[in-house]
Amino acid sequence: MRNTGILILGWVVMMGIFGCSAGGEEKKSPEKEKGKPPVAVEATKVGAADVTEGIGVIGTLAAKFGADVRSEYTGIVTDVYVTEWVKVKKGDPLAKLDTREIEVAIQRVLAGVEVAKANLLQLEVGENRANREYERAVKLKEEGLITQQALDDARTERLAAAARIGAAKAQIRLAEEEVKQVQTRLAKTLLRSPMDGMVSLRNVNVGDFVGEMGAKSMFRIVDNRILDLTVAVPSGEMAALRPGQLITFSTDALPGKIFSGKIMFLNPIVNEADRSIKVVAEVDNGNEQLKSGLFVTGRIKTGERKGVIKIPRAALLTWDVPGKKGEVFVVQGDVAKRRMVRTGVLTGDLVEATEGVEPGNLVITRGGFNVKDGDNVNVTRINGEK
């Protein structure tokens, strides 16, 4: 009886265990039927837009026109009329040198001109006398009153007088040229601005001795109304460059403002150090907002394409930039499908998709890290739609 009781008790315990297991399976089965809940994601609708192709560049602005003013005349500075940051017009006086010595030289050469003119008057009197003597000799020879030798002597004297007149006139011209030369030297003692612009450097003071060989510039004049923007472009992009192309740029010195210029020159030589080509663009700076020496970042416009398909950069799960390919999740119905796309140009936060998606497709841009291929998704927001 004792053994029989033990067997019955064991049987009851076993039945209880199996019963609990069966109950547990029955409770779990509804959850299995439900499966994984949909993943909440945000998506963006693929669209097509026009693309402006270009080359990103960095460079420096410089004044297109500028001049270093030095003195051709050696002397002491007596006056300085301008200082730095002052606007000047072409011909405005900048500085003046001591002219006392050269003024004395002018008086001397002017006196030489007067002496030469007086000498000419005296020689003209002699020429008139020689002409009269020759005419008288001709008449006397016709009458047989003088010899042929006397007539020849009168003719020779007349020719000699004319030659002396010519030499005297040449002496006057020489003296007058000396006057002009000295006056030119005098004019050089007053230094004038060679162009319209602004004084960016003043390197002289009253009392300085200037005009020596190898002396530094006294003034630097720059015209900021037209600037040259010099940038370096990788030689691999050289085929896309043409004179006349537009370049847009900005500078940290003037945040929020966009400026533009036009490519004027392409250096025919590639820099061996970094394999780049130097490009120079001309920038109209009539309002003089920009300054020479500013560092800028910009983009050269090389072309346009219509109807280019773009996707947000955030939609790319992977991106092989050199290989120009990546992967995205495309929402089909309520299911996320992993798809490979071919990529092109990056413009801001948008990437060109040459293959793999079409306009109107929904690509997951947020929450994709929780998604696997074939998972159900719940699109809580479509970016760009209200």
C-alpha positions in Angstrom: 0.0 0.0 0.0 2.8 2.3 0.8 4.5 1.7 -2.6 1.2 2.1 -4.3 0.7 5.5 -2.6 4.1 6.7 -3.7 3.5 5.8 -7.3 0.2 7.6 -7.3 1.8 10.7 -5.8 4.6 10.7 -8.4 2.0 10.4 -11.2 0.1 13.4 -9.8 3.2 15.5 -9.7 4.2 14.6 -13.2 0.8 15.5 -14.5 1.0 18.8 -12.8 4.3 19.6 -14.4 3.0 18.7 -17.9 -0.1 20.7 -17.3 1.8 23.8 -16.4 4.0 23.4 -19.5 1.0 23.0 -21.7 -0.6 26.1 -20.2 2.6 28.1 -20.7 2.7 27.1 -24.4 -0.9 28.1 -24.8 -0.2 31.6 -23.3 2.9 32.1 -25.6 1.3 31.1 -28.8 -0.6 34.4 -29.3 2.6 36.4 -29.0 4.2 34.2 -31.6 1.3 34.8 -33.9 1.7 38.6 -33.5 5.4 38.7 -34.5 7.9 41.7 -34.3 6.1 45.0 -34.0 6.6 47.6 -36.8 9.6 49.9 -36.3 8.9 53.6 -36.2 11.0 55.5 -38.8 11.1 58.8 -40.6 11.4 58.9 -44.4 12.0 61.3 -47.2 10.4 61.2 -50.7 13.0 60.9 -53.5 12.8 63.9 -55.8 14.4 65.2 -59.0 16.0 68.7 -59.3 18.4 70.6 -61.4 22.1 70.3 -60.4 24.8 72.9 -60.8 28.1 71.2 -61.2 31.2 72.8 -59.9 34.6 72.6 -58.3 35.2 73.7 -54.7 38.2 76.0 -54.3 40.0 78.2 -51.8 42.0 81.3 -52.6 43.2 84.8 -51.9 42.0 88.2 -53.1 44.5 90.8 -54.4 44.2 94.2 -56.0 44.3 93.9 -59.7 46.0 97.3 -60.1 48.6 98.7 -57.7 51.8 100.8 -57.8 54.9 101.3 -55.7 56.0 104.9 -55.8 59.7 105.6 -55.6 61.7 108.8 -56.3 63.7 109.1 -59.5 65.3 112.2 -58.1 67.8 112.0 -55.3 67.2 114.5 -52.5 65.8 115.4 -49.1 62.0 115.2 -48.5 60.6 118.6 -47.6 56.9 117.8 -47.5 54.5 114.8 -47.3 50.9 115.5 -48.3 49.2 112.1 -47.6 49.1 109.4 -45.0 47.9 105.8 -45.0 44.2 104.8 -45.8 43.7 108.1 -47.7 42.0 107.9 -51.1 43.8 109.7 -53.9 43.2 110.6 -57.6 45.6 110.2 -60.4 48.0 113.2 -60.3 47.4 114.1 -56.7 50.7 115.2 -54.9 52.1 112.7 -52.4 55.4 114.3 -51.4 57.9 117.0 -52.4 61.7 117.0 -52.4 64.2 119.9 -51.9 64.4 121.8 -55.2 66.9 124.6 -54.5 69.8 123.0 -56.4 67.7 122.2 -59.5 66.1 125.6 -59.5 69.6 127.1 -59.8 70.3 124.7 -62.7 67.2 125.8 -64.5 68.3 129.5 -64.3 71.6 128.5 -65.7 70.2 126.7 -68.7 67.7 129.4 -69.3 70.5 131.9 -69.5 72.3 129.6 -71.9 69.2 129.8 -74.2 69.3 133.6 -74.1 73.0 133.7 -75.0 72.4 131.3 -77.9 69.6 133.5 -79.2 71.8 136.7 -78.9 74.6 134.9 -80.8 72.1 134.0 -83.5 71.0 137.7 -83.9 74.7 138.7 -84.3 75.3 136.0 -86.9 72.1 137.0 -88.8 73.6 140.5 -89.1 76.8 139.0 -90.5 74.8 136.9 -92.9 72.9 139.9 -94.3 76.2 141.7 -94.8 77.7 138.7 -96.6 74.6 138.5 -98.9 74.9 142.2 -99.8 78.6 141.8 -100.5 78.0 138.8 -102.8 75.3 140.6 -104.8 77.6 143.6 -105.3 80.4 141.4 -106.4 78.2 139.7 -109.0 77.3 143.1 -110.5 80.9 144.3 -110.4 82.0 141.1 -112.1 79.5 141.6 -114.9 81.0 145.0 -115.5 84.5 143.6 -115.3 85.5 145.6 -112.4 86.6 142.7 -110.1 88.3 139.4 -110.7 86.8 136.0 -110.5 88.8 135.3 -107.3 87.0 138.3 -105.6 83.6 136.9 -106.7 84.5 133.4 -105.3 85.6 134.9 -102.0 82.2 136.8 -101.7 80.3 133.6 -102.4 82.3 131.6 -99.9 81.7 134.2 -97.2 78.0 134.1 -97.9 77.9 130.3 -97.5 80.0 130.5 -94.3 77.6 133.0 -92.8 74.6 130.7 -93.6 76.5 127.8 -92.0 77.1 129.8 -88.9 73.4 130.7 -88.7 72.5 126.9 -88.9 75.0 126.1 -86.1 73.6 128.9 -83.9 70.0 127.6 -84.4 71.2 124.1 -83.4 72.8 125.6 -80.3 69.5 127.2 -79.4 67.6 123.9 -79.8 70.2 122.1 -77.7 69.9 124.8 -74.9 66.1 124.5 -75.0 66.3 120.7 -74.7 68.6 121.2 -71.7 65.9 123.4 -70.2 63.3 120.7 -70.8 65.5 118.1 -69.2 66.1 120.2 -66.1 62.4 121.0 -65.9 61.6 117.3 -66.1 64.0 116.7 -63.2 62.3 119.5 -61.3 58.8 118.0 -61.9 60.1 114.7 -60.5 60.8 116.4 -57.2 57.0 116.5 -56.7 55.8 112.9 -56.4 52.3 112.4 -57.7 49.9 109.4 -57.6 50.1 107.4 -60.8 46.5 106.1 -60.5 43.2 106.4 -58.6 43.2 104.4 -55.5 44.1 104.3 -51.8 47.4 104.8 -50.0 48.0 101.4 -48.4 51.6 102.2 -47.4 53.5 105.4 -46.4 57.2 104.7 -45.9 58.6 108.2 -45.8 58.9 111.3 -43.5 60.1 114.8 -43.9 63.9 114.9 -43.8 64.4 111.5 -45.3 67.0 111.1 -48.1 65.4 109.3 -51.0 66.2 108.3 -54.5 69.1 106.1 -53.8 69.5 102.9 -55.8 67.6 100.0 -54.2 65.7 102.3 -51.9 62.3 101.1 -50.5 59.0 102.3 -51.9 57.9 105.6 -50.5 54.2 104.9 -51.1 52.0 102.0 -52.1 48.8 102.8 -54.0 46.2 100.1 -54.6 42.9 100.2 -56.4 40.4 97.8 -54.7 37.6 98.4 -57.2 38.7 95.4 -59.2 40.2 92.4 -57.5 42.0 89.3 -58.7 40.9 86.0 -57.0 43.7 83.4 -57.4 42.7 79.8 -56.6 44.4 76.4 -57.1 42.4 73.6 -58.9 43.5 70.0 -59.0 44.9 69.1 -62.4 42.3 66.3 -62.6 39.6 68.9 -62.9 41.5 70.9 -65.5 39.4 69.7 -68.5 36.2 71.3 -67.0 37.7 74.8 -66.7 37.1 77.6 -69.3 37.7 81.3 -69.3 34.5 83.2 -68.6 33.1 80.6 -66.1 31.3 82.0 -63.0 32.9 81.6 -59.6 30.9 82.3 -56.4 32.7 82.7 -53.0 32.4 83.8 -49.4 34.8 85.0 -46.7 34.7 84.8 -42.9 35.4 88.5 -42.8 31.8 89.2 -44.2 29.7 86.3 -43.0 26.4 85.6 -44.8 27.4 87.4 -48.0 28.0 85.7 -51.3 30.2 87.3 -54.0 30.9 86.4 -57.6 33.6 86.8 -60.2 34.5 85.6 -63.7 37.5 83.4 -64.6 39.9 85.3 -66.8 43.2 83.3 -66.9 44.3 79.7 -66.6 47.9 79.1 -65.9 49.3 76.9 -68.7 51.8 75.2 -66.2 50.8 72.6 -63.6 52.4 73.1 -60.2 54.7 70.1 -59.8 54.5 70.3 -55.9 50.8 69.6 -55.6 49.7 68.9 -59.2 47.4 71.9 -59.3 46.7 74.6 -61.8 46.5 78.3 -60.9 43.2 80.0 -61.9 42.7 83.8 -61.8 39.2 85.3 -61.7 38.3 89.0 -61.9 36.0 90.3 -59.2 34.0 93.6 -59.6 34.3 95.4 -56.2 32.8 98.7 -57.0 31.5 99.2 -53.4 34.9 98.2 -52.0 33.4 95.8 -49.5 36.1 93.2 -50.2 39.8 94.0 -49.4 43.0 92.8 -50.9 44.5 89.9 -49.0 41.2 88.3 -47.8 41.1 84.5 -47.7 38.0 83.0 -49.4 36.2 79.7 -50.2 34.2 79.3 -53.3 33.0 77.2 -56.1 33.6 77.4 -59.9 30.4 76.6 -61.9 31.3 74.2 -64.6 27.9 73.1 -65.9 24.2 72.3 -65.2 22.1 69.1 -65.5 18.3 68.9 -65.4 16.1 66.4 -63.5 18.8 64.8 -61.4 17.6 62.4 -58.7 18.8 63.3 -55.2 18.5 61.5 -51.8 19.5 62.8 -48.4 22.9 61.9 -47.2 21.4 60.7 -44.0 19.5 58.0 -46.0 22.8 56.2 -46.8 23.4 53.1 -44.6 26.8 52.6 -46.3 28.7 54.8 -48.8 31.7 53.9 -50.8 32.7 57.3 -52.0 35.5 56.3 -54.4 33.4 53.4 -55.7 30.4 55.7 -56.0 27.9 53.2 -54.4 25.9 52.9 -51.2 22.9 51.3 -49.7 19.5 52.6 -48.5 16.2 51.3 -47.1 13.3 51.9 -49.4 9.8 51.6 -48.0 7.5 49.4 -50.1 4.1 49.4 -48.5 4.9 48.8 -44.9 8.1 46.9 -45.5 11.7 48.1 -45.6 13.7 46.8 -48.5 17.5 47.2 -48.5 18.7 48.5 -51.9 22.0 49.3 -53.5 22.3 52.7 -55.2 24.9 54.3 -57.4 26.0 57.8 -56.2 27.2 60.9 -57.9 27.9 64.5 -56.9 27.3 65.6 -53.3 25.6 69.0 -53.1 25.2 70.2 -49.5 23.2 67.4 -47.7 21.9 65.8 -50.9 23.6 63.0 -52.9 22.9 62.3 -56.5 21.5 58.8 -57.1 22.2 57.6 -60.6 20.7 54.1 -60.1 18.7 52.3 -57.5 15.8 54.7 -56.7 13.2 56.6 -58.6 11.3 59.9 -57.9 8.5 59.2 -55.5 10.3 56.4 -53.6 10.4 56.7 -49.8 13.9 56.3 -48.3 14.4 55.9 -44.5 16.4 58.8 -43.1 15.9 58.2 -39.4 15.5 55.0 -37.3 17.2 52.9 -40.0 19.7 51.4 -37.5 16.8 49.5 -35.9 15.6 48.1 -39.2 16.6 44.9 -41.0 15.8 44.0 -44.6 12.1 42.9 -44.8 11.1 44.4 -41.4 7.7 46.0 -41.1 8.0 49.8 -40.5 5.7 52.6 -39.4 6.5 55.8 -41.2 5.8 58.4 -38.6 6.9 61.4 -40.6 7.7 62.1 -44.2 10.2 64.9 -44.3 9.4 67.8 -46.5 5.6 67.3 -46.3 3.3 69.2 -44.0 
